[in-house]
Amino acid sequence: MGAAVLGVGMTGIADAATVPYPYIDVVQQGGDAGVAAVGSTPTLTMQGTAISIINGPGSVTSLATPAMFTLTATYSAALTAADGQPNTYDYTNGIITIGNAGSAPLLTATFSDLVMQSAGTSLFNYVIASSPLAYTGGSLAGSLTGGEIVGSFTVTSAAATTSSGAANLSQAYAGDNLTAKVGAVVPLPAAAWLLLSGIGGLGALARSRREPQA
């Protein structure tokens, strides 16, 4: 069984998810920029540090040199409207790079949709899930059995809020406490996820990313 990760549900907020092994573990460290979205149609940048590869229970390979994780994407009003969920936002044309300047990248990938939804624990806590990744290069690409991103972050400032008081991620914002895992998402029973995290599940969201938009 894979490790439980933060998640958000589209068809059922209390669904759950795991990431099968192996997966890349990403955290925001002191020198990382975290999360920033700028512009009237926000362009998103997430920056953290890839610190290890989780191969299985009790099997962790620490990266000899932690590598910068960078994600970029652009807000999509059309995908957001198609989801039709409150406090949910979609970003498209995504690119991921894991690597350090001056060295060959460990991983590069693209994705078509990144969904962010309020975690329910706070109006400014958001969980994220991507559509399947298309690996485009890097020495780690061949070692991963699947490709999606799941994770979370906390909004620290926002240009606008919704009527419920949640951060409006269709406009400019910034955030920190970024965590992410790169692997394949598999649904688990809702009760198991609630016991593990107290936050709604990511499995249904990930499944919705695989379904064609109407």
C-alpha positions as CSV (number, residue, x, y, z in Angstrom):
1,M,0.0,0.0,0.0
2,G,1.2,3.5,-0.7
3,A,1.5,6.4,1.7
4,A,-1.5,8.6,2.5
5,V,-1.3,12.2,1.1
6,L,-3.3,15.3,1.3
7,G,-6.3,15.4,-1.0
8,V,-9.4,17.0,-2.2
9,G,-12.6,15.5,-3.7
10,M,-14.6,16.8,-6.6
11,T,-17.4,14.2,-6.7
12,G,-17.1,13.5,-3.0
13,I,-15.1,15.7,-0.7
14,A,-14.4,12.9,1.7
15,D,-12.8,10.5,-0.7
16,A,-9.1,9.5,-0.2
17,A,-5.9,8.9,-2.0
18,T,-2.5,7.3,-1.7
19,V,0.6,7.6,-3.7
20,P,2.0,4.2,-4.7
21,Y,5.8,3.7,-4.4
22,P,8.0,5.2,-5.5
23,Y,7.3,8.9,-5.3
24,I,9.3,12.1,-5.0
25,D,8.8,14.0,-1.7
26,V,8.8,17.8,-2.0
27,V,8.7,20.3,0.8
28,Q,9.1,24.1,1.1
29,Q,12.3,24.9,2.8
30,G,13.6,28.2,4.2
31,G,15.1,29.5,0.9
32,D,12.2,28.5,-1.3
33,A,9.8,31.0,-2.8
34,G,6.7,28.9,-2.1
35,V,3.6,29.8,-4.0
36,A,2.9,33.0,-6.1
37,A,0.3,33.8,-8.7
38,V,0.5,37.1,-10.5
39,G,-1.4,39.0,-13.2
40,S,-5.0,39.5,-14.1
41,T,-5.2,35.9,-15.5
42,P,-2.8,34.6,-12.9
43,T,0.4,32.8,-13.9
44,L,1.3,30.4,-11.0
45,T,4.7,29.5,-9.8
46,M,5.4,27.0,-7.0
47,Q,8.9,26.4,-5.7
48,G,10.0,23.9,-3.2
49,T,12.8,21.3,-2.6
50,A,12.7,17.7,-3.6
51,I,14.4,16.0,-0.7
52,S,13.9,12.2,-1.2
53,I,12.5,9.3,-3.1
54,I,10.1,7.1,-1.1
55,N,10.6,3.6,-2.4
56,G,8.3,1.8,0.0
57,P,7.6,1.4,3.8
58,G,10.8,2.2,5.6
59,S,12.7,2.6,2.3
60,V,13.7,6.2,1.7
61,T,16.5,7.4,-0.6
62,S,17.6,10.8,0.3
63,L,18.8,12.8,-2.6
64,A,22.6,13.4,-2.3
65,T,21.9,17.0,-3.3
66,P,18.4,18.2,-2.7
67,A,16.9,19.6,-5.9
68,M,14.7,22.6,-6.7
69,F,11.1,21.7,-7.6
70,T,9.5,24.3,-9.8
71,L,5.9,24.2,-11.2
72,T,4.4,26.8,-13.5
73,A,0.8,27.0,-14.8
74,T,-1.8,29.5,-15.9
75,Y,-5.3,30.0,-14.5
76,S,-8.1,28.6,-16.7
77,A,-11.6,30.1,-16.3
78,A,-13.0,27.5,-18.7
79,L,-11.8,24.5,-16.7
80,T,-12.8,26.1,-13.5
81,A,-16.3,26.7,-14.8
82,A,-16.5,23.1,-16.0
83,D,-15.7,21.8,-12.6
84,G,-18.5,23.9,-11.1
85,Q,-17.4,23.3,-7.5
86,P,-17.2,26.1,-4.8
87,N,-13.7,27.3,-3.8
88,T,-12.2,25.3,-6.6
89,Y,-9.8,26.6,-9.3
90,D,-8.1,25.1,-12.3
91,Y,-4.7,25.9,-13.8
92,T,-3.5,24.6,-17.2
93,N,-0.4,24.4,-19.4
94,G,1.6,23.1,-16.5
95,I,5.3,22.5,-16.5
96,I,7.4,20.8,-13.7
97,T,11.1,20.8,-13.4
98,I,13.1,19.1,-10.6
99,G,16.8,19.9,-10.7
100,N,19.5,22.4,-9.9
101,A,21.1,25.1,-12.0
102,G,24.2,23.9,-13.8
103,S,23.1,20.2,-13.6
104,A,21.0,17.9,-15.7
105,P,17.4,17.9,-14.5
106,L,16.3,14.9,-12.4
107,L,12.7,15.2,-13.8
108,T,10.8,17.3,-16.3
109,A,7.1,16.9,-17.0
110,T,4.0,18.6,-18.3
111,F,0.3,18.4,-17.3
112,S,-3.0,19.8,-18.7
113,D,-4.8,20.6,-15.4
114,L,-4.0,21.4,-11.8
115,V,-7.0,21.7,-9.5
116,M,-6.9,23.6,-6.2
117,Q,-9.7,23.3,-3.7
118,S,-10.2,24.6,-0.2
119,A,-9.2,21.9,2.2
120,G,-12.1,22.6,4.6
121,T,-9.9,23.0,7.6
122,S,-9.3,26.7,6.8
123,L,-10.6,29.2,4.2
124,F,-6.9,29.7,3.3
125,N,-5.7,26.1,3.2
126,Y,-5.8,24.5,-0.2
127,V,-5.1,21.1,-1.5
128,I,-4.0,20.3,-5.1
129,A,-4.1,17.5,-7.6
130,S,-3.0,17.4,-11.2
131,S,-4.1,15.5,-14.3
132,P,-1.7,12.7,-15.3
133,L,1.8,13.9,-15.9
134,A,3.6,13.5,-19.2
135,Y,7.2,12.9,-18.4
136,T,9.5,14.7,-20.8
137,G,12.9,14.0,-19.4
138,G,15.3,13.6,-16.5
139,S,17.1,10.7,-14.9
140,L,14.2,9.8,-12.6
141,A,11.5,9.6,-15.2
142,G,11.9,5.9,-15.9
143,S,11.8,5.0,-12.2
144,L,8.3,6.4,-11.6
145,T,5.3,4.0,-12.1
146,G,2.8,6.8,-12.7
147,G,2.6,10.5,-12.7
148,E,0.4,12.9,-10.9
149,I,1.0,15.6,-8.3
150,V,-0.8,15.9,-5.0
151,G,-0.1,18.3,-2.2
152,S,-1.2,21.4,-0.2
153,F,-0.3,24.9,0.6
154,T,-1.5,27.8,2.7
155,V,-2.5,31.2,1.2
156,T,-0.8,34.0,3.0
157,S,-2.2,36.9,1.0
158,A,-4.9,37.3,-1.7
159,A,-6.0,40.1,-3.9
160,A,-9.7,39.0,-3.4
161,T,-11.8,36.7,-1.4
162,T,-15.1,34.9,-2.1
163,S,-18.4,35.6,-0.4
164,S,-17.6,32.8,2.0
165,G,-14.3,34.5,2.9
166,A,-12.1,32.0,1.2
167,A,-9.1,33.1,-0.9
168,N,-10.1,33.7,-4.5
169,L,-7.4,31.9,-6.5
170,S,-8.7,33.3,-9.9
171,Q,-6.8,36.5,-8.9
172,A,-3.3,37.2,-7.6
173,Y,-2.2,35.5,-4.4
174,A,0.8,34.2,-2.5
175,G,1.3,31.2,-0.2
176,D,3.7,29.0,1.7
177,N,3.9,25.7,3.6
178,L,4.0,24.0,0.2
179,T,4.2,20.2,0.2
180,A,3.9,17.9,-2.8
181,K,4.3,14.3,-3.9
182,V,4.9,13.2,-7.4
183,G,3.5,9.7,-8.2
184,A,0.2,8.0,-9.2
185,V,-3.0,8.6,-7.2
186,V,-5.1,5.6,-6.1
187,P,-8.4,6.0,-4.3
188,L,-9.0,4.7,-0.8
189,P,-12.2,4.5,1.3
190,A,-13.3,7.9,2.7
191,A,-13.2,6.8,6.3
192,A,-9.6,5.7,6.1
193,W,-8.6,9.1,4.8
194,L,-10.5,11.0,7.4
195,L,-8.8,9.0,10.1
196,L,-5.4,9.7,8.6
197,S,-5.7,13.3,7.9
198,G,-9.0,14.9,8.9
199,I,-9.1,16.5,5.4
200,G,-11.3,15.6,2.5
201,G,-9.9,13.2,-0.1
202,L,-8.0,13.7,-3.3
203,G,-8.9,10.5,-5.1
204,A,-12.1,11.8,-6.6
205,L,-10.4,14.9,-7.7
206,A,-7.7,13.0,-9.4
207,R,-10.3,10.7,-11.1
208,S,-12.1,13.8,-12.3
209,R,-8.9,15.0,-14.0
210,R,-8.9,11.7,-16.0
211,E,-12.4,12.2,-17.2
212,P,-12.9,14.2,-20.4
213,Q,-14.5,17.6,-20.0
214,A,-18.1,17.9,-21.3
